[in-house]
């Protein structure tokens, strides 16, 4: 009887030792915060990891209709694939991931006209696609900083192809 209990205890200990410990991105897969990038996309951000795959959205709406009539809106969705993640210490974690994004926006600006009034400009739409690498650092299990370097294509009035960067600050939960 004692041998059986000892064997079961050893088997459970071996299973527990072999079980992979979850990293902070698995323990706290969601994040809410702010995001801004060099393609003039910015706003509130939501991120979610599901294993090694994840997504992030950013949405912004700004309006100044009571004075000059300007309006600006943008939205981005981004797919992510985590290449590496590690909990380096109880207060520091990090991840490296691939990212692909698609988004767009709409704006209508105004200009000041003599006599104290504003004239609305033409509506302007933008379309954005990109792909690249991202790094995320998490402090104290919840406070996250995200930095991305993406090769992107943006179309507003002309086609713009080049490198861009994005940065986000979020709270993981």
N, C-alpha and C positions, 0 to 999 in steps of 0.2 A: 504494500500500500504506500509506504514512504517513497519507494522507488518511482512509482507512478506519479505521485505528486511532484517529485523532484524533476522528472522528465517533462511534465507539463509546464512547470515553472521555467525550465531551461528553454523549452520551445517558445513560450510566450516572450521570454527575454530576447531570444534570437530574432523573433518577428519584430519586436519593438525596436531593436537596434538596426534592423535592416530597413525599417520604414523610413522613407524620405521625409524630412521635416519641411513643412511649408514655409515659403518665403513670404515677406510682407505683402507682396502683390497677390498672393493667394489668400492670405488671412484677411486682407482689406482690399477687395477687388474693385471697389468703386471710388471715384474721386470727383470732387466738385470744386471749381475755382475759376480762374481767369486765364485767358490765352491771347497772345498777340503774335503776329508774324510780319515779315517784311513785305508781304503782298497786300498790306492794308486790310487784313482780316483780323478781327479782334472780338472779344466778348466773353460771355459766360461759357464755361466749359464743363462738360461731363465726360468722364472716362470710366470704362469698365473692362476688366480683364476676365476672360473665361479660359483658364488654362494658359497656354502660350499665345492664344489669340485674343485680341482686344479691339476696342473701337473708342473713338473720341469724337465729340461734336463740340462746335463752338457756334454761338448765335449772338448777334448784336443788332439792336434796332435803336436808332437815335433820330429824334425829330425836334425841330425848332420851329414848328408851324405858327406859334403865336407871335413871332417877330419877323423872321425873314423867309420862312417856308422851306428851309433846307430839310433834307431827309436822307438817311443812310441806313442800309440794312445789309448784313452779310451772314452767311451760314456756310459751315464746312463740316464734312464728315470724313473721318480718317480711319482706315484699317491699320492694325498693328500686328506684328508677329515678333514675339519676344525671343531673342537669340540667346540671351544669358541674363540671369538674375542671381543675386546673392545677398544674404544678410551678413555684412561684414562685422557688425557689432550689434548690441542690443539697441543702439541709437542710430545706426547708419546702415542703409540698404541701397542697392543700385540695380539698374537694368540697362541693357542694350537691346534695341529693337529696330526692325525694319518698319517703315511707314509708307503708306500710299494714301493720298488725299484727293478729294474732289470738293469743289465748292463754288460759290458765286455770290454776287451781291448786286445791289441797285443803289444808286445815289442820284440826288438832284440838288445841286448847289444853287446859290444865289449870289448876285453881285450888287454892290451898292450903286445906286443911281443918284445923280444930282437931285436935290430937292428932298432928301431924307427918306427915300423909298428904296425897295429892293426889287430886282428883276430876277425871276426864276430862270435858271439855265435849262438846257436840254437834259432829259433823263439819261443816265449812263449806267449800263449793265457791265458786269465783269464776270468772267468764267475762269476758274483756276483748277489746274491738275498738277500733281507733284508726287515724287517718290524719293526716299532717302533713308537716312539713319537718325535715330533718336537716342538720347541718354536720359535716364530719370534717376534722380537722387532723392531718397526719402530719409528725413531726419525724424527721430523719435517715433517711428512707426506710422506717423500720420501726415507730416508736413512734407509735401513733395514739390520738387522743382524739375521741370522738363525742358530739355534743350534739343532742338531738331535742326538738322542741316538737310535741306531738300533741293533736288533739282526740279524746277517747276516751270510750268507754262501758264502764263496769264494773258488773257485777252480782255482789253478794255476798249480803247479806240485803235490800238495797234497790238500786234502779237509780240509778247515779251517772253523770251526763254532765257533762263539763267538759274543761278544758285540763290537760295533764300534761306532764311533762318526763322525759327519760331521758338517762343518761350512761353511756358505756362507755370503758374503757381496754383497748387491744389491742396485740398485736405482729403486724405484717404479715409474711407470708412467701410 
